[in-house]
Amino acid sequence: MTGDTRTGGSDEPGGTDAPDAPLPSGWVRIGERGWWSSWAGYGTLFGVAYLGWFGLQTGRLFEDVVPFPSNLLVGVLLIAALLWGVTAVRNAIYPQPWVNLDTDELRAGTRRTVALSHLDRALVPLDPALRQDVLVLRLTAKEARVEIILRDRRGPRLDGTSTRVLAEALRRTSVAMPTSANDPTGRFGRYNFPGHIGLDDAVALVERPPAPGAPLPASW
């Protein structure tokens, strides 16, 4: 597997490259998806409180089997194992994305590689009103799917090079608003397919992720 080949741009999230800087060659990692990226925006304090509260409630189920306070420890361990399992599954479904503009391909993780033209759906999976400090873009094809965190509570997540490469990759996809038999023009797509966005809106989100609470460049 070829490593990250980003060249000549800002490596800081939210940084920008010169507009006329050449796009990098080879495989370029889009953002950096860590193990706990699925929980971006919830914070450490929330995680500790969540684990403690649900661990306590689960532990009470074992108070007739395991004496206090060991039953609480059992509950916390069970909830922690559940969170680990859910995180592992999500990371398998939405692995680290890579893009190769030389070959017009996207790689999901280390194995699944698809042509950019096969990507036909883009969506924001959660209404930002529910988690206003996190903005996620999900791209899907029949063969693979990826999820990119564009912004979290600290600000934009993509560096300048990743932003330019992802925006250019999107322009080479077949992303469009879904249609249905009852709405062949997609006029009511935002109602029939909540969260889905068209190509222009997807590119706008990548290039200029709005601040928390600001209107999205998309029709909801």
CYANA upper distance limits for C-alpha pairs under 8 A (distance plus 0.5 A):
  1 MET  CA    110 THR  CA      7.80
  2 THR  CA     26 GLY  CA      8.21
  2 THR  CA     27 TRP  CA      6.93
  3 GLY  CA     27 TRP  CA      7.51
  3 GLY  CA     28 VAL  CA      8.15
  4 ASP  CA     27 TRP  CA      6.86
  4 ASP  CA     28 VAL  CA      5.63
  4 ASP  CA     29 ARG  CA      6.06
  5 THR  CA     24 PRO  CA      7.25
  5 THR  CA     25 SER  CA      7.38
  5 THR  CA     26 GLY  CA      6.91
  5 THR  CA     27 TRP  CA      6.80
  5 THR  CA     28 VAL  CA      6.03
  5 THR  CA     29 ARG  CA      8.36
  6 ARG  CA     24 PRO  CA      6.29
  6 ARG  CA     25 SER  CA      8.42
  6 ARG  CA     28 VAL  CA      6.55
  6 ARG  CA     29 ARG  CA      8.43
  6 ARG  CA    161 THR  CA      7.04
  6 ARG  CA    162 SER  CA      8.38
  7 THR  CA     24 PRO  CA      6.52
  7 THR  CA    161 THR  CA      8.12
  8 GLY  CA     17 ASP  CA      8.00
  8 GLY  CA     21 ALA  CA      7.93
  8 GLY  CA    161 THR  CA      8.50
  9 GLY  CA     16 THR  CA      7.40
  9 GLY  CA     17 ASP  CA      5.31
  9 GLY  CA     18 ALA  CA      8.02
  9 GLY  CA    160 GLY  CA      6.57
  9 GLY  CA    161 THR  CA      5.98
 10 SER  CA     15 GLY  CA      5.66
 10 SER  CA     16 THR  CA      6.28
 10 SER  CA     17 ASP  CA      6.47
 10 SER  CA    159 ASP  CA      6.57
 10 SER  CA    160 GLY  CA      5.79
 10 SER  CA    161 THR  CA      7.12
 11 ASP  CA     15 GLY  CA      7.30
 11 ASP  CA    159 ASP  CA      5.77
 11 ASP  CA    160 GLY  CA      7.28
 11 ASP  CA    161 THR  CA      7.92
 12 GLU  CA    158 LEU  CA      8.22
 12 GLU  CA    159 ASP  CA      5.60
 12 GLU  CA    160 GLY  CA      7.88
 13 PRO  CA    155 GLY  CA      8.41
 13 PRO  CA    156 PRO  CA      6.25
 13 PRO  CA    157 ARG  CA      5.37
 13 PRO  CA    158 LEU  CA      5.26
 13 PRO  CA    159 ASP  CA      4.53
 13 PRO  CA    160 GLY  CA      7.61
 14 GLY  CA    155 GLY  CA      7.90
 14 GLY  CA    156 PRO  CA      5.41
 14 GLY  CA    157 ARG  CA      6.84
 14 GLY  CA    158 LEU  CA      6.31
 14 GLY  CA    159 ASP  CA      5.67
 14 GLY  CA    160 GLY  CA      6.81
 15 GLY  CA    158 LEU  CA      8.34
 15 GLY  CA    159 ASP  CA      5.65
 15 GLY  CA    160 GLY  CA      5.18
 16 THR  CA    159 ASP  CA      7.42
 16 THR  CA    160 GLY  CA      4.52
 16 THR  CA    161 THR  CA      7.69
 17 ASP  CA     21 ALA  CA      7.11
 17 ASP  CA    160 GLY  CA      5.73
 17 ASP  CA    161 THR  CA      6.84
 17 ASP  CA    164 ARG  CA      8.48
 23 LEU  CA    161 THR  CA      8.30
 23 LEU  CA    164 ARG  CA      8.11
 23 LEU  CA    165 VAL  CA      7.30
 24 PRO  CA     28 VAL  CA      8.01
 24 PRO  CA    165 VAL  CA      8.37
 25 SER  CA    100 ASN  CA      7.55
 25 SER  CA    101 LEU  CA      7.39
 25 SER  CA    102 ASP  CA      6.81
 26 GLY  CA     99 VAL  CA      8.47
 26 GLY  CA    100 ASN  CA      5.79
 26 GLY  CA    101 LEU  CA      7.60
 26 GLY  CA    102 ASP  CA      6.96
 27 TRP  CA     98 TRP  CA      6.58
 27 TRP  CA     99 VAL  CA      5.95
 27 TRP  CA    100 ASN  CA      5.05
 27 TRP  CA    101 LEU  CA      8.28
 28 VAL  CA     98 TRP  CA      5.88
 28 VAL  CA     99 VAL  CA      5.76
 28 VAL  CA    100 ASN  CA      6.78
 28 VAL  CA    162 SER  CA      7.88
 28 VAL  CA    165 VAL  CA      8.28
 29 ARG  CA     96 GLN  CA      8.16
 29 ARG  CA     97 PRO  CA      6.77
 29 ARG  CA     98 TRP  CA      4.94
 29 ARG  CA     99 VAL  CA      7.07
 29 ARG  CA    162 SER  CA      7.61
 30 ILE  CA     96 GLN  CA      8.13
 30 ILE  CA     97 PRO  CA      6.20
 30 ILE  CA     98 TRP  CA      6.07
 30 ILE  CA     99 VAL  CA      7.56
 30 ILE  CA    148 ILE  CA      8.19
 30 ILE  CA    158 LEU  CA      7.81
 30 ILE  CA    162 SER  CA      5.65
 30 ILE  CA    163 THR  CA      8.29
 30 ILE  CA    165 VAL  CA      8.43
 30 ILE  CA    166 LEU  CA      7.46
 31 GLY  CA     97 PRO  CA      8.36
 31 GLY  CA    148 ILE  CA      7.74
 31 GLY  CA    149 ILE  CA      8.25
 31 GLY  CA    157 ARG  CA      7.31
 31 GLY  CA    158 LEU  CA      5.73
 31 GLY  CA    159 ASP  CA      7.71
 31 GLY  CA    162 SER  CA      6.90
 32 GLU  CA     96 GLN  CA      7.55
 33 ARG  CA     37 SER  CA      6.30
 33 ARG  CA     95 PRO  CA      8.01
 33 ARG  CA     96 GLN  CA      6.05
 35 TRP  CA     87 THR  CA      8.12
 35 TRP  CA     91 ASN  CA      7.73
 36 TRP  CA     40 ALA  CA      7.59
 36 TRP  CA     87 THR  CA      7.60
 38 SER  CA     87 THR  CA      7.37
 38 SER  CA     90 ARG  CA      7.67
 38 SER  CA     91 ASN  CA      8.02
 39 TRP  CA     43 GLY  CA      8.49
 40 ALA  CA    134 VAL  CA      7.59
 40 ALA  CA    152 ASP  CA      7.17
 41 GLY  CA    131 ARG  CA      7.87
 41 GLY  CA    133 ASP  CA      6.87
 41 GLY  CA    134 VAL  CA      6.36
 41 GLY  CA    152 ASP  CA      6.38
 41 GLY  CA    153 ARG  CA      6.42
 42 TYR  CA     46 PHE  CA      6.35
 42 TYR  CA     47 GLY  CA      7.45
 43 GLY  CA     47 GLY  CA      6.91
 44 THR  CA     48 VAL  CA      6.70
 45 LEU  CA     49 ALA  CA      6.62
 46 PHE  CA     50 TYR  CA      6.39
 47 GLY  CA     51 LEU  CA      6.52
 48 VAL  CA     52 GLY  CA      6.50
 49 ALA  CA     53 TRP  CA      6.45
 50 TYR  CA     54 PHE  CA      6.57
 50 TYR  CA     55 GLY  CA      8.50
 51 LEU  CA     55 GLY  CA      6.09
 51 LEU  CA     76 VAL  CA      6.85
 51 LEU  CA     79 ILE  CA      7.09
 51 LEU  CA     80 ALA  CA      7.35
 52 GLY  CA     56 LEU  CA      6.52
 52 GLY  CA     76 VAL  CA      7.05
 53 TRP  CA     57 GLN  CA      6.92
 54 PHE  CA     58 THR  CA      6.49
 54 PHE  CA     75 GLY  CA      8.12
 54 PHE  CA     76 VAL  CA      7.81
 54 PHE  CA     79 ILE  CA      7.42
 55 GLY  CA     59 GLY  CA      6.38
 55 GLY  CA     72 LEU  CA      6.93
 55 GLY  CA     73 LEU  CA      8.00
 55 GLY  CA     74 VAL  CA      8.28
 55 GLY  CA     75 GLY  CA      4.88
 55 GLY  CA     76 VAL  CA      4.39
 55 GLY  CA     77 LEU  CA      7.88
 55 GLY  CA     78 LEU  CA      7.89
 55 GLY  CA     79 ILE  CA      6.36
 56 LEU  CA     60 ARG  CA      6.99
 56 LEU  CA     72 LEU  CA      5.96
 56 LEU  CA     75 GLY  CA      6.67
 56 LEU  CA     76 VAL  CA      7.34
 57 GLN  CA     61 LEU  CA      7.84
 57 GLN  CA     75 GLY  CA      7.81
 58 THR  CA     62 PHE  CA      8.06
 58 THR  CA     72 LEU  CA      8.01
 58 THR  CA     75 GLY  CA      5.22
 58 THR  CA     76 VAL  CA      7.99
 58 THR  CA     78 LEU  CA      8.44
 58 THR  CA     79 ILE  CA      8.26
 59 GLY  CA     63 GLU  CA      7.27
 59 GLY  CA     71 ASN  CA      5.33
 59 GLY  CA     72 LEU  CA      4.81
 59 GLY  CA     73 LEU  CA      7.50
 59 GLY  CA     74 VAL  CA      6.51
 59 GLY  CA     75 GLY  CA      4.44
 59 GLY  CA     76 VAL  CA      7.64
 60 ARG  CA     71 ASN  CA      7.25
 60 ARG  CA     72 LEU  CA      7.48
 60 ARG  CA     75 GLY  CA      8.17
 62 PHE  CA     66 VAL  CA      6.17
 62 PHE  CA     71 ASN  CA      6.12
 62 PHE  CA     74 VAL  CA      8.48
 62 PHE  CA     75 GLY  CA      8.47
 63 GLU  CA     67 PRO  CA      6.32
 63 GLU  CA     68 PHE  CA      7.07
 63 GLU  CA     71 ASN  CA      6.23
 65 VAL  CA     71 ASN  CA      8.42
 66 VAL  CA     70 SER  CA      6.69
 66 VAL  CA     71 ASN  CA      5.63
 67 PRO  CA     71 ASN  CA      6.45
 68 PHE  CA     72 LEU  CA      7.42
 69 PRO  CA     73 LEU  CA      7.37
 70 SER  CA     74 VAL  CA      6.84
 71 ASN  CA     75 GLY  CA      6.77
 72 LEU  CA     76 VAL  CA      6.75
 73 LEU  CA     77 LEU  CA      6.64
 74 VAL  CA     78 LEU  CA      6.67
 75 GLY  CA     79 ILE  CA      6.76
 76 VAL  CA     80 ALA  CA      6.55
 77 LEU  CA     81 ALA  CA      6.58
 78 LEU  CA     82 LEU  CA      6.69
 79 ILE  CA     83 LEU  CA      6.69
 80 ALA  CA     84 TRP  CA      6.63
 81 ALA  CA     85 GLY  CA      6.65
 82 LEU  CA     86 VAL  CA      6.71
 83 LEU  CA     87 THR  CA      6.55
 84 TRP  CA     88 ALA  CA      6.60
 85 GLY  CA     89 VAL  CA      6.76
 86 VAL  CA     90 ARG  CA      6.72
 87 THR  CA     91 ASN  CA      6.58
 88 ALA  CA     92 ALA  CA      6.72
 89 VAL  CA     93 ILE  CA      6.75
 90 ARG  CA     94 TYR  CA      6.42
 91 ASN  CA     95 PRO  CA      5.74
 93 ILE  CA    145 ARG  CA      7.68
 93 ILE  CA    146 VAL  CA      8.19
 94 TYR  CA    108 ALA  CA      7.97
 94 TYR  CA    145 ARG  CA      6.65
 94 TYR  CA    146 VAL  CA      5.26
 94 TYR  CA    147 GLU  CA      6.13
 95 PRO  CA    108 ALA  CA      6.10
 95 PRO  CA    109 GLY  CA      5.31
 95 PRO  CA    146 VAL  CA      6.71
 95 PRO  CA    147 GLU  CA      8.04
 96 GLN  CA    108 ALA  CA      6.43
 96 GLN  CA    109 GLY  CA      5.32
 96 GLN  CA    146 VAL  CA      7.72
 97 PRO  CA    106 LEU  CA      7.54
 97 PRO  CA    107 ARG  CA      6.29
 97 PRO  CA    108 ALA  CA      5.35
 97 PRO  CA    109 GLY  CA      6.48
 97 PRO  CA    146 VAL  CA      6.60
 97 PRO  CA    147 GLU  CA      8.17
 97 PRO  CA    148 ILE  CA      8.25
 98 TRP  CA    106 LEU  CA      6.22
 98 TRP  CA    107 ARG  CA      5.51
 98 TRP  CA    108 ALA  CA      7.05
 98 TRP  CA    109 GLY  CA      7.93
 99 VAL  CA    104 ASP  CA      8.12
 99 VAL  CA    105 GLU  CA      6.45
 99 VAL  CA    106 LEU  CA      5.07
 99 VAL  CA    107 ARG  CA      6.77
 99 VAL  CA    165 VAL  CA      7.96
 99 VAL  CA    166 LEU  CA      7.93
 99 VAL  CA    169 ALA  CA      7.78
100 ASN  CA    104 ASP  CA      6.25
100 ASN  CA    105 GLU  CA      5.76
100 ASN  CA    106 LEU  CA      6.85
101 LEU  CA    105 GLU  CA      7.12
101 LEU  CA    165 VAL  CA      8.11
101 LEU  CA    169 ALA  CA      7.26
104 ASP  CA    115 ALA  CA      6.45
104 ASP  CA    116 LEU  CA      6.00
104 ASP  CA    117 SER  CA      8.35
104 ASP  CA    169 ALA  CA      7.88
104 ASP  CA    172 ARG  CA      7.98
105 GLU  CA    113 THR  CA      7.15
105 GLU  CA    114 VAL  CA      6.09
105 GLU  CA    115 ALA  CA      4.89
105 GLU  CA    116 LEU  CA      5.53
106 LEU  CA    113 THR  CA      6.16
106 LEU  CA    114 VAL  CA      5.91
106 LEU  CA    115 ALA  CA      6.70
106 LEU  CA    116 LEU  CA      6.43
107 ARG  CA    111 ARG  CA      7.50
107 ARG  CA    112 ARG  CA      6.08
107 ARG  CA    113 THR  CA      4.74
107 ARG  CA    114 VAL  CA      6.88
108 ALA  CA    112 ARG  CA      5.75
108 ALA  CA    113 THR  CA      6.82
108 ALA  CA    144 ALA  CA      7.06
108 ALA  CA    145 ARG  CA      7.35
108 ALA  CA    146 VAL  CA      6.79
112 ARG  CA    143 GLU  CA      7.97
112 ARG  CA    144 ALA  CA      7.13
113 THR  CA    144 ALA  CA      8.25
114 VAL  CA    118 HIS  CA      7.22
114 VAL  CA    143 GLU  CA      7.26
114 VAL  CA    144 ALA  CA      7.72
115 ALA  CA    119 LEU  CA      7.96
116 LEU  CA    169 ALA  CA      7.39
116 LEU  CA    170 LEU  CA      8.18
116 LEU  CA    172 ARG  CA      6.69
116 LEU  CA    173 THR  CA      5.45
116 LEU  CA    174 SER  CA      8.18
117 SER  CA    172 ARG  CA      6.75
117 SER  CA    173 THR  CA      4.77
117 SER  CA    174 SER  CA      5.74
118 HIS  CA    141 ALA  CA      6.23
118 HIS  CA    142 LYS  CA      8.07
118 HIS  CA    173 THR  CA      7.19
118 HIS  CA    174 SER  CA      7.01
119 LEU  CA    139 LEU  CA      7.24
119 LEU  CA    140 THR  CA      6.10
119 LEU  CA    141 ALA  CA      5.03
119 LEU  CA    142 LYS  CA      8.41
119 LEU  CA    173 THR  CA      6.03
119 LEU  CA    174 SER  CA      6.24
119 LEU  CA    175 VAL  CA      6.59
120 ASP  CA    139 LEU  CA      8.19
120 ASP  CA    140 THR  CA      6.97
120 ASP  CA    141 ALA  CA      6.45
120 ASP  CA    173 THR  CA      7.17
120 ASP  CA    174 SER  CA      5.18
120 ASP  CA    175 VAL  CA      4.42
120 ASP  CA    176 ALA  CA      6.67
121 ARG  CA    139 LEU  CA      6.27
121 ARG  CA    140 THR  CA      5.82
121 ARG  CA    141 ALA  CA      7.40
121 ARG  CA    174 SER  CA      8.26
121 ARG  CA    175 VAL  CA      5.50
121 ARG  CA    176 ALA  CA      6.73
121 ARG  CA    177 MET  CA      7.68
121 ARG  CA    178 PRO  CA      8.04
121 ARG  CA    196 HIS  CA      7.79
121 ARG  CA    197 ILE  CA      8.33
121 ARG  CA    198 GLY  CA      8.47
122 ALA  CA    137 LEU  CA      7.37
122 ALA  CA    138 ARG  CA      6.09
122 ALA  CA    139 LEU  CA      5.17
122 ALA  CA    140 THR  CA      7.10
122 ALA  CA    175 VAL  CA      6.82
122 ALA  CA    176 ALA  CA      8.04
122 ALA  CA    196 HIS  CA      6.32
122 ALA  CA    197 ILE  CA      6.24
122 ALA  CA    198 GLY  CA      7.40
122 ALA  CA    199 LEU  CA      8.14
122 ALA  CA    202 ALA  CA      7.31
123 LEU  CA    137 LEU  CA      6.37
123 LEU  CA    138 ARG  CA      5.79
123 LEU  CA    139 LEU  CA      7.28
123 LEU  CA    195 GLY  CA      5.70
123 LEU  CA    196 HIS  CA      4.56
123 LEU  CA    197 ILE  CA      5.94
123 LEU  CA    202 ALA  CA      8.49
124 VAL  CA    135 LEU  CA      7.94
124 VAL  CA    136 VAL  CA      6.27
124 VAL  CA    137 LEU  CA      5.54
124 VAL  CA    138 ARG  CA      6.71
124 VAL  CA    195 GLY  CA      5.58
124 VAL  CA    196 HIS  CA      6.92
124 VAL  CA    197 ILE  CA      8.03
125 PRO  CA    136 VAL  CA      7.45
125 PRO  CA    137 LEU  CA      7.72
125 PRO  CA    138 ARG  CA      7.41
125 PRO  CA    195 GLY  CA      6.43
126 LEU  CA    130 LEU  CA      7.62
126 LEU  CA    131 ARG  CA      8.26
126 LEU  CA    136 VAL  CA      8.36
126 LEU  CA    195 GLY  CA      7.61
127 ASP  CA    131 ARG  CA      7.89
127 ASP  CA    195 GLY  CA      7.72
128 PRO  CA    132 GLN  CA      5.23
128 PRO  CA    133 ASP  CA      8.10
128 PRO  CA    134 VAL  CA      7.48
128 PRO  CA    135 LEU  CA      7.11
128 PRO  CA    213 GLY  CA      8.34
129 ALA  CA    213 GLY  CA      7.93
132 GLN  CA    212 PRO  CA      5.64
132 GLN  CA    213 GLY  CA      6.55
133 ASP  CA    151 ARG  CA      7.60
133 ASP  CA    152 ASP  CA      5.67
133 ASP  CA    153 ARG  CA      5.08
133 ASP  CA    211 ALA  CA      8.46
133 ASP  CA    212 PRO  CA      5.70
134 VAL  CA    149 ILE  CA      7.87
134 VAL  CA    150 LEU  CA      8.12
134 VAL  CA    151 ARG  CA      5.82
134 VAL  CA    152 ASP  CA      4.68
134 VAL  CA    153 ARG  CA      6.77
134 VAL  CA    212 PRO  CA      8.11
135 LEU  CA    149 ILE  CA      6.56
135 LEU  CA    150 LEU  CA      6.00
135 LEU  CA    151 ARG  CA      5.52
135 LEU  CA    152 ASP  CA      6.98
135 LEU  CA    209 PRO  CA      8.31
136 VAL  CA    147 GLU  CA      7.31
136 VAL  CA    148 ILE  CA      6.18
136 VAL  CA    149 ILE  CA      4.98
136 VAL  CA    150 LEU  CA      6.12
136 VAL  CA    151 ARG  CA      7.65
137 LEU  CA    147 GLU  CA      6.30
137 LEU  CA    148 ILE  CA      5.74
137 LEU  CA    149 ILE  CA      6.92
137 LEU  CA    150 LEU  CA      7.39
137 LEU  CA    202 ALA  CA      8.30
138 ARG  CA    145 ARG  CA      7.83
138 ARG  CA    146 VAL  CA      6.34
138 ARG  CA    147 GLU  CA      4.85
138 ARG  CA    148 ILE  CA      6.76
139 LEU  CA    145 ARG  CA      6.21
139 LEU  CA    146 VAL  CA      5.96
139 LEU  CA    147 GLU  CA      6.87
140 THR  CA    144 ALA  CA      6.66
140 THR  CA    145 ARG  CA      4.75
140 THR  CA    146 VAL  CA      7.01
141 ALA  CA    145 ARG  CA      6.49
149 ILE  CA    157 ARG  CA      7.00
149 ILE  CA    158 LEU  CA      8.45
150 LEU  CA    156 PRO  CA      6.31
150 LEU  CA    157 ARG  CA      5.80
150 LEU  CA    158 LEU  CA      6.78
150 LEU  CA    205 LEU  CA      8.40
150 LEU  CA    206 VAL  CA      7.21
150 LEU  CA    209 PRO  CA      7.13
151 ARG  CA    155 GLY  CA      5.84
151 ARG  CA    156 PRO  CA      4.72
151 ARG  CA    157 ARG  CA      5.63
151 ARG  CA    158 LEU  CA      8.38
151 ARG  CA    209 PRO  CA      7.36
152 ASP  CA    156 PRO  CA      7.01
152 ASP  CA    157 ARG  CA      7.28
155 GLY  CA    211 ALA  CA      8.24
156 PRO  CA    209 PRO  CA      7.56
158 LEU  CA    162 SER  CA      6.35
158 LEU  CA    163 THR  CA      6.38
159 ASP  CA    163 THR  CA      6.67
160 GLY  CA    164 ARG  CA      6.83
161 THR  CA    165 VAL  CA      6.62
162 SER  CA    166 LEU  CA      6.41
163 THR  CA    167 ALA  CA      6.56
163 THR  CA    206 VAL  CA      6.82
163 THR  CA    207 GLU  CA      6.73
164 ARG  CA    168 GLU  CA      6.66
164 ARG  CA    207 GLU  CA      7.91
165 VAL  CA    169 ALA  CA      6.51
166 LEU  CA    170 LEU  CA      6.60
166 LEU  CA    206 VAL  CA      7.86
167 ALA  CA    171 ARG  CA      7.00
167 ALA  CA    203 VAL  CA      5.90
167 ALA  CA    206 VAL  CA      6.77
167 ALA  CA    207 GLU  CA      7.20
168 GLU  CA    172 ARG  CA      7.21
169 ALA  CA    173 THR  CA      7.19
170 LEU  CA    175 VAL  CA      8.01
170 LEU  CA    199 LEU  CA      7.69
170 LEU  CA    202 ALA  CA      8.13
170 LEU  CA    203 VAL  CA      7.07
171 ARG  CA    199 LEU  CA      7.78
171 ARG  CA    203 VAL  CA      7.99
174 SER  CA    199 LEU  CA      8.45
175 VAL  CA    198 GLY  CA      6.82
175 VAL  CA    199 LEU  CA      5.81
176 ALA  CA    197 ILE  CA      7.64
176 ALA  CA    198 GLY  CA      5.09
176 ALA  CA    199 LEU  CA      6.12
177 MET  CA    186 GLY  CA      7.04
177 MET  CA    189 GLY  CA      6.99
177 MET  CA    196 HIS  CA      6.96
177 MET  CA    197 ILE  CA      6.25
177 MET  CA    198 GLY  CA      5.34
177 MET  CA    199 LEU  CA      8.35
178 PRO  CA    186 GLY  CA      6.96
178 PRO  CA    189 GLY  CA      6.84
178 PRO  CA    193 PHE  CA      7.56
178 PRO  CA    196 HIS  CA      8.11
179 THR  CA    183 ASP  CA      6.45
179 THR  CA    184 PRO  CA      5.84
179 THR  CA    185 THR  CA      7.00
179 THR  CA    186 GLY  CA      5.25
179 THR  CA    189 GLY  CA      6.85
180 SER  CA    184 PRO  CA      5.95
180 SER  CA    186 GLY  CA      7.75
183 ASP  CA    187 ARG  CA      7.21
183 ASP  CA    188 PHE  CA      7.26
183 ASP  CA    189 GLY  CA      8.15
188 PHE  CA    192 ASN  CA      6.80
189 GLY  CA    193 PHE  CA      5.95
189 GLY  CA    194 PRO  CA      8.07
189 GLY  CA    196 HIS  CA      8.36
190 ARG  CA    194 PRO  CA      5.72
190 ARG  CA    195 GLY  CA      7.44
190 ARG  CA    196 HIS  CA      7.20
190 ARG  CA    197 ILE  CA      8.22
190 ARG  CA    219 SER  CA      6.91
190 ARG  CA    220 TRP  CA      6.13
191 TYR  CA    220 TRP  CA      8.10
194 PRO  CA    220 TRP  CA      7.40
195 GLY  CA    220 TRP  CA      7.17
197 ILE  CA    201 ASP  CA      6.60
197 ILE  CA    202 ALA  CA      6.91
197 ILE  CA    218 ALA  CA      6.85
197 ILE  CA    219 SER  CA      7.76
198 GLY  CA    202 ALA  CA      6.69
199 LEU  CA    203 VAL  CA      6.76
200 ASP  CA    204 ALA  CA      6.67
201 ASP  CA    205 LEU  CA      6.66
201 ASP  CA    217 PRO  CA      6.24
201 ASP  CA    218 ALA  CA      5.90
202 ALA  CA    206 VAL  CA      6.90
203 VAL  CA    207 GLU  CA      6.65
204 ALA  CA    208 ARG  CA      6.20
204 ALA  CA    209 PRO  CA      7.82
204 ALA  CA    217 PRO  CA      7.09
205 LEU  CA    209 PRO  CA      5.25
205 LEU  CA    210 PRO  CA      7.75
205 LEU  CA    216 LEU  CA      8.10
205 LEU  CA    217 PRO  CA      7.16
210 PRO  CA    214 ALA  CA      6.27
210 PRO  CA    215 PRO  CA      7.51
210 PRO  CA    216 LEU  CA      6.87
